């Protein structure tokens, strides 16, 4: 179905609708109506120390930042007793395990400049 109101490829707008729906579901999972960006505020407080310019192994710090996002999600699911979330608790725990293994590799393979 082509909508003459929009210019460009029609699939572009179909994908935007999909993104809107996913954003809506995830926002309901991670944020609150009082603070729709609360998850970013929580995670930023957790990773503030990892942004220290004195940290030499930036790749390890980045892996830990990504893991901290998953940890925040786990804490939020547990604290709010959320069920049927977009990203299930088990998936988040697996993500944390993967980032942990990657962090070990990044630490062991780190060569100081």
Beta strands, then each sheet from edge to edge (+ up, - down):
end
